[in-house]
Structure formats: structure tokens, C-alpha cells
């Protein structure tokens, strides 16, 4: 059997085309609850696959006016006792955008 000429991609080399509603909320700087409310009101469009709701990275980048430089799934998780309204700590990574 001949080797496949297709290149195998690792998860690090493949750009994720969709985000969970929770991760899209992180990108937008809103709470998980607010993100789901935005979906329910139609302000945040989603792709529904079974029970799963996914937000298109392309649509999110269009909403924000620029590409996402970092992957929100790799951002640090807030601890349960963390107050999200407090001043951000220095270990929080915010998304960066390329200028058009």
C-alpha cells in the first residue's frame, strides 16, 4: 500500500473555523449568559448541529472588523471565585487584531 500524499494536520496547525457560544462570548468580552442571550435574540448568529450551537469565526471577525490573532479556546479559564467585573489581572490574555 502506497503512502498517502495528503498532509496530516495536527490540531495546532488547523485553524478552527467555529467557536462555542461560550468562547465567542469571551472574544466579545461578554459573559456566557449574555452570549446565549445574544444567540436567543438573534444578535449572535449560530450554526446548529444537533444540540450544538457554533459561532462562525468568519462572522465573528466580520462583527469585530478584524481577524482574531489568538485562539479563545487557549485563553486562561476564570476561576469560580474570580469576579469578572474586577480589573483584569496581568495573566489574562486579550484577543489582538490585525489592522486592515
N, C-alpha and C positions, 0 to 999 in steps of 0.2 A: 504494500500500500504506500503510495507516494505521500510525501509531506504536503500539508495544505499550504497554499500560497497566501492564505489570509493571515493578517497580523492579529495576534491575540492582544486584547487590550486589558489592562488591569483597571480596577476601579479608580485609581488615581489618574489614569490617562484619559478616561472617558468623561466628558463634560455632562453632568446631569441636566437633562432638559426640563425636568419638572421638580417642583418643591412641594413638600407637605404644606398644608394651610398654616400650621404652626411655624414652620421655617419661613414662609412668606411673611408672616406677621413679624418675625424677627427682623427681616430685611426692611420692612416698612416702619419698624420702630413702634409697633403696637402690640398689645397683649394678645395672648392666644384667644381669649374670649372675644376681643374686638375683631380679630381676624375672621373668626367664624361668624360673627355678626355681619361683617362686610360681605362674606360669601352669601349669607341668607338674604341680604338686601340687594344683592346683585352688583355691589360696588367692586367686588373682587371676583373676577370670572374664574371658574374652575373646570377641570376635566373630570368627569365622574366615571370611574371604572369600578363596577360593583358598588361596594360601600365606601370605597376610597375616593377622596377628593384631592386632586392635584392641581397646582397652580403652574402654568406655563412660565418658564424662566424668561422666554422671549416677551411675553405680555408684561411681566413684572419689570423687565428692563425698559420696555416702552413707557410704562407708567412713571418710572423714575427718571427717564431721559438719559440713560447710560447703562453700559454693561456692568454686571456685578464682577468685581475683581476677586472676591473670595467666596468660598462655599459656606453658606449659613449652617449646613449640617456639621461643619467643623468648628463652629463658634463654641465658646465655653458655655456650659449649661448653668443657669442660675440655680442657686440652692433654694430650698423651700423657705428658709428664713431670710432670704435676700429680699429687700424691699425694692421693687422695680422703679419706684418713683425717686429713689435716692440718687445722689450724684454718682455717675458711673465710676467704677474703680479703674485703675490703670491696667488691669489684666483683661478688660473687656475689649474685644476686637470688633470694631465697627466696619461696615462694608465700605469699600472705596470704589470710586467710579472713574472711568476714563473720560477726559474732556473730549467733546466732539469737535 
